[in-house]
Structures are given as structure tokens and as C-alpha cells.
Amino acid sequence: MVNPQIGESVYDPAVGSAGFLCEAFEFMRKGGSSGAELSTADLDTLQTRTFTGKEKKSLAYVIAIMNMILHGIEAPKVIRTNTLTENLSDVQERDRFDVILANPPFGGSERKEVQQNFEIRTGETAFLFLQHFIRLLRAGGRAGVVIKNTFLSNTDNASVALRQKLLSDCNLHTVLDCPGGTFQGAGVKTVVLFFEKGSPTRKVWFYQLDPGRNLGKTNPLNDRDLAEFVALQKTFADSPKSWSVDVGSIDPESWDLSVKNPHGGEAAALRSPQEILDEISALDAESAVVLGRIRALV
């Protein structure tokens, strides 16, 4: 869907623990989708001129650097800053990136003066980040972005305007509808938007992911769960879990992109209290391990 290549720049402006950048590094280090062996020059490019992350919170910033080092990125380029305070009108071509991979924070809010940096003003942090993504992509650049699924159907002015902007400025070719528990800490159901900048959307392909089990920290998504999605997405094929929507059929007043599987499907079962408690315990244990590694470096 995104497939970053050697020589391309990869950016996450809400880097968190740097999971997406680490995964991209592993993918590219192994030769990407071709699996070709990398040259010495390729490896140098991968190490020094490929990845950029930004993070507002001090602890997440430290964890991101630690995580990237542990994955083999020798000199992580992670900047501690509030990305949303950057004035988008000042962005030049040299500031843009080929690939953006991000899971921005949901439910946060920004001050009025920060909202002034954006064409579509809203207090919703994730929606400001989406505008940042669109602006920071180069023409032909590609993005894979996690966002709460209510973005597809919210009726407030900002959501409607942002959906229209996304569809007009980018080719939103794929929407992956994820079950609850896919992204830890999100607290809401999410979708992944895959889009390319530079041409308007003509058709959107939806896939409703159903791994057949409840997901959580101790039972995460795996490659097998995504195998059908990856196979079908290559040709945007229809199936009981996938379908396409022509932009011409979308209401031009609401730009509603709700995930409505025309083939039906059952609602996902809620997690049991015990599963939730087990996940909380696992998260606490993981945090303790990461903090222990950081202390060992200090």
C-alpha cells in the first residue's frame, strides 16, 4: 500500500514510540517488497537520510529514540516539538516527504493560536494532523494514516471540509476498517487511510478487517490476519469483506464516507473484563521494561 523505497524520505510527525518508523526500517532493510540485497550506499542512505520523527511529549520522545536504536537505527532523527505549532504556509518543497506513516493522537485539543496555522480550523488534534500530512507530502507522495472511524461520517463543518479536501487534493484509494483493539491506546475504533497526493480521488476501496477474534495487547494483529487484505488490495477486488465506492455517488453536501459493507456482516463482539485487565497488566509490564532500558543508558 505504501511500500517506502530506498532514497525516499519517511516521516512521522506524531512519532510516539516510533513503532511505524521502526517497522518501515525493517521493511526497507530487508529489501522492501522485492527482497533485494542492499548495497553499502543503500544502507548508509537508510541510516542517515531516510527517517524523521517529531514528538511533543518528553517521555515518548525518549522512548522513540530508544526504540529506534534497539531496532538498529544508529542515529535517530527525532525532534522534540509540537508539530502542530509549525506554520503550514511556511512549508517549502525541501520540507516535504515522500512517505508519511502516522497514528496521531485522538481526542486532544489545541489552542486557538495553534488552529490559526490551518486552513480548516478545529480543536480536534487528529484533524489538524491530517491537514499537516496533506501539506507535508510531496506530489506523488504516499501516506498510511490511522484515524478514528468517526472522521468518515462526522457532520460538523470541520470534518466535512476536511473530507472534501482529502478527496480533492489526494487519491484516497483505500480505507481499512479495523476492529476494536487493533491500535493500543486509541480508545475508539479506527480506520487506516491510504492515499497519494497530487490527483483527486475517483474511487475508494474499503476493506472490513475481521480476524475472527478479539484483539488486544496480548492478542495483537498479525500478518496472517492481513493476508487477504494485502492480496485483494492489489487489484481492489470485491469480496464479502471489500467493496468500492465511486466518489461521484458520494453526497457533495456531507462527503460522508461511512464504512457500510453492502454485503452485511456481524458486529464485532465486545472484549470481556478479564481480557481488558490482562491487557492493562501487559501494558504495565512493557512500560517497566522500556523504562528499565532507558535507566540503564543514563
N, C-alpha and C positions, 0 to 999 in steps of 0.2 A: 504493500500500500504506500509506504513512504520510501523504504529502501535507500538510506543515505549511502553515497558513494565516496571513495577516496578523492580528496580535493574539494569536497563540498564542506561548507560550514554548518554546524549543528548547534542549535540554540534552545535553551530552556530558561525563560525569564522568571519562572516561579519554581526554582530547581528543587526545593525541599531537600530530600536526602540524596538527590542526584540519580535516582533509580533509572530514569529514562536515558540519561546520558551514558550511564554505565552499560545499559543494555545495547545502546547504539554502538558503543565502543567494542563490545564483544562481537556484535554482528559484523562490523566493519573489519575488525582484526582477523576474523575467520574468512575474509574474502567476500563478505556480503552474500547476495543471492547466487553469485557464480561460484563461490568457494575457492577462487583463485588465490595462490600464494602471494603474499605481499612482498614487494621489494624493500630494500633498506630505506629508499626515499619515501616510499608509501608509509612505512612505519613512522618515519620522522614527521611526515605531514599529519598523521593520525595523532601523534603525541603532542605536537606543538601548535598546529594551525587548524584544528577541527572543532573543538568543543568550547562553548561559552555558556556559563550559567550565572544567574543572578538570584539572590535570596535576601529577604528583608530581615528574617529572624536570626538572632545570633547563634542559638544552639543548632538550628537547621543548617546554617552556613558552615559551622564546624563539622557537622556530621556529613554534609555533602562532600567537603574536601577529603575527609577521612575515607568515605565510601569510594570515591574515585581513585584514591591512592591504592586502596586494597584491591581494586579491580585492575590495577596496572597502568593507570594514567599518572605519569610521573610528576607532572607539573600542572595540576588542575587550574583552569582559569575560571574561578568562581568569584564574583564581585558581590560584596555585601552592600546592598542598596535597595530602596523601594523602587522597583521598576516603574511603577505607575506615576511616579513624580516626574519622569522624563517627558519633555515636551515633544509630542509626535510631529509637530510642524518643523522641528529642527532635524528630523531624520534625513540623512543623505544616503545615496546609493551605497557608499562604503560601509554604512552602518547596518545594512540588511544582510539576511542569512538565506541559505539555500533550503535548509530544513529546520522546522520548529517542532519539537516534541514537548508537550506540557500537560500538566494536571494542575491548573490554577486553583487557588483556594475558593471555596464556595461560601456564600452567606456573609462574607465580610462587607465592610462599607468603607468608603474613602471620603475624606473631607471635600467640601465644595471646591476649594482651590485646586485639589488634585483632579477633580472632574473637569475643570476648565481645560485640561490638556487634551480632551477628547471631543470628537465631533458629536458623538451621541452621549449625552451626559446621564449618568446613572450612578446610584450609590452602590450597586452590586459589583463587587470586586471582580468576579469571574467575567462579567460582561465588558468591563474595562480592559481586562487582559485580552479578550478576544479581539478587540479593536487593535490592541498593541500587536498581536500576532499578524493580523492582516497587513498592518502598516510596515512591520519589520521583515516581511517576506519579500524576497526578490521576485521579479517577474519570472514565472515558471517555477517558483519555489513551492515546496510541498510541506504540509503540516498534518500532524496527527494530534488531536487535542481532546482531552477529557472535559466534559462539562455536564452539569446536572440536566436530566432529561426534560425538566420543565421549561428549559430555554426554548425547546421546539414549539411550545404552544402558549407560553405566557402572553397575555393580552395587553400588558402595559406598553406605553408608547416606545420606551427604550428597546424592549425585546422585539417588537415588531420592526422597528427601524433597523436593528442590528441583523435580524434575519434577512431583511431586504438587502442590506449592504453586503452580507456574506454571499448571497446568491448572485448579486450583480458584479461584485469585484473578483469573485473566486468561483472555481468549479468545485462545488460541494458534491463530489461523486459518490461518497459512501458514508452511511451512518450506521454504526454498530451499536445496537441497543443491548446494554449489559444488564445482567441480573443483579439484584442487591448483593453487596458483599464483594463485588469484583475489585473495587478500589478501596483499600482500608482507609478509614478516617473520613470518607466522603459524607457519610451520614444520610445520603439520599441515593436514589437510583441515578445512574449515569449513562451517557452515550459517548461514543468516540466519534468525532467529526474528522473525516479525511478530506482535505481539499487542496487544490492547486491555485495559485494566484495568477491572474492575467487574462482569464476568459470567463464569461458568465456561465452559470450553471444551466444546463439544458435538461438534465435528468438526474435524479437522486436514487441511488440503490440502497435499500435498507436490509439489514440482517438482524434477526432477533435471536440473540445467543441464548441457548438453553442447554447447559451442561448436564441437566438431569439430576442435580444435587444442590444442596445449599453450599454457598461459598463463604469462606472466612479465612482468618489468618492461618488456621491450622488445616485448612482445606482450600488452597488457592486455585485459581485458574491455571491450567497447564496447556502445553502445545497440542495435546490431543483434543482438548475442548475446542480449540480454534481451527482445527484442521479443515473442517467443512467450510467454515467462513473463508479461509485463505483460498481454498480450491474454487469456490463459487465466485469469489470476488474478482478473480482473474478475467472472467467473461461477464460479470454482473448478471449471472444466471438467476432465473426464478426457481423457487423451491418452496416447500411448505414453510420455511423459515425466512425466505427472502423474496423481495419484490421491488419494482421500480416505480417511481412517480415522476411524471413529466412536469416540469416547472410551469408549463402553460396551464396545467389543471389546478394549480395552487391559487387560492383566494388572494388576489392582489391587495386586498384591504388588510388581511391579518397575516399573510405569509405563514400560515400555520403548517408546520412540518411534523405534526404529531406522529408518533410511531403507531400506526394502526395496521396490523397484519391482516390483509384481506383473506388470508387462509385460516384465520381464527387462532387458536392456541390457548392453553390453560395458563392462568396466573401462577406465578412462582409462589411456592409455599414459604411462609414466614419461618425464620430460624427459631429454634427452641431457646428458652432462657439458658439452659446449660451450655449450648453452643456459643452463645454470646459471652457467658462467663469464661469459657475456655479461651475464647479469642482475646479477652481482656488480659488474662493471665499470660498468654503467649506474647502479647504486645509488651507487657511489663518486663518479661524476661529478656526480650530482644533489646529493649531500651537499656537495660542494665548491662548487657554485653557490649553494646556500642559505646556507652559511657565509660566502661572499663577500658576499652581500647584507646579512647581519647585520653584518659588519665595516664595511660602508660606512655603516651607520646609527649606529655607535658613535662 
